[in-house]
Amino acid sequence: MAQKNIYRVIYINEDEVYELYATNVYNSELYGFVEVETWLFGERSQLLVDPAEEKLKGAFSGVTRSFIPMTSIIRIDEVEQQGAAKISSVKSGTVSSFPRPPVKSDR
């Protein structure tokens, strides 16, 4: 049986750093985006439940494919084992992020 590749995808989303694992990462046909399929999350049979990972599972439930802007990607690594998905906040420093268009609210 062929070994499945596992990729750790680290990117910035709304001033938070997402670290997730997936089995498929491609250059997208949409210019300026990276396409990510088959997100991997920990098993529900674990005794301890990580609230951040549960939040991410809920956010990505039903998602078959994600298109992430190249400017948001920090790093993509091919790893041997899947780790825990996590969200961390961006620490402010001397580096500023690339300007983004304002988010329109439907409220």
C-alpha positions in Angstrom: 0.0 0.0 0.0 1.3 3.4 -1.0 2.1 5.8 1.8 -0.1 8.9 2.0 1.7 12.3 2.0 0.8 14.5 5.0 1.3 18.3 4.7 1.3 20.8 7.6 -0.2 24.1 6.3 0.4 27.2 8.3 -1.4 30.4 7.3 -2.8 33.6 8.6 -6.6 34.1 8.7 -8.2 37.2 10.3 -5.2 37.9 12.6 -4.9 34.3 13.8 -2.3 31.7 12.7 -3.9 28.4 11.6 -1.8 25.2 11.7 -3.7 22.4 10.0 -2.8 19.1 8.3 -4.0 17.9 4.9 -3.2 15.1 2.4 -3.6 17.2 -0.8 -2.0 20.6 -1.6 -1.9 22.0 -5.1 -1.3 25.1 -7.1 -4.8 26.4 -7.8 -6.2 27.3 -11.2 -7.3 30.5 -9.5 -4.4 32.8 -9.8 -2.7 33.6 -6.5 -4.3 30.8 -4.5 -3.1 27.4 -3.1 -5.7 24.6 -3.2 -5.9 22.4 -0.1 -8.1 19.2 0.1 -8.7 16.5 2.6 -8.1 18.2 6.0 -7.0 15.9 8.7 -8.1 16.2 12.3 -7.6 14.0 15.4 -9.8 11.0 16.1 -12.9 11.6 18.2 -12.1 8.5 20.3 -9.3 10.4 22.2 -9.8 10.7 25.9 -8.8 14.4 26.0 -10.5 16.8 23.7 -8.7 20.0 22.5 -11.2 22.8 22.2 -9.2 24.6 19.5 -9.1 21.5 17.4 -12.9 21.0 17.9 -13.4 24.6 16.8 -11.4 23.9 13.6 -13.3 20.7 13.0 -16.6 22.6 13.1 -15.3 25.4 10.9 -14.1 22.9 8.2 -16.9 20.4 8.4 -18.5 19.9 5.0 -15.6 21.7 3.3 -14.2 19.6 0.4 -11.6 22.1 -0.9 -10.1 25.3 0.4 -8.5 28.1 -1.6 -6.0 30.0 0.5 -4.4 33.2 -0.8 -0.6 32.8 -1.4 0.0 36.0 0.6 -1.6 34.4 3.7 0.5 31.3 3.6 3.4 31.2 6.1 4.7 27.7 5.4 3.8 24.3 3.9 5.8 21.3 5.1 5.6 17.6 4.2 5.7 15.7 7.5 5.8 12.1 8.5 3.1 12.2 11.2 0.0 14.3 11.7 0.0 16.6 14.7 -2.7 18.5 16.5 -4.5 21.3 14.6 -4.2 24.6 16.4 -5.0 28.3 16.2 -2.8 30.9 17.8 -3.0 34.7 17.8 -0.6 36.9 15.8 1.8 38.7 18.0 2.2 42.3 17.0 5.7 43.4 16.2 7.7 45.5 13.8 6.4 43.5 10.7 3.0 44.6 9.4 0.8 42.4 7.2 0.1 43.0 3.6 -2.9 45.4 3.3 -6.2 43.6 2.8 -9.5 45.0 1.4 -12.0 45.8 4.1 -14.5 43.1 5.0 -18.1 43.8 4.2 -20.6 42.9 6.8 -24.2 41.8 6.0 -25.4 43.0 9.3 
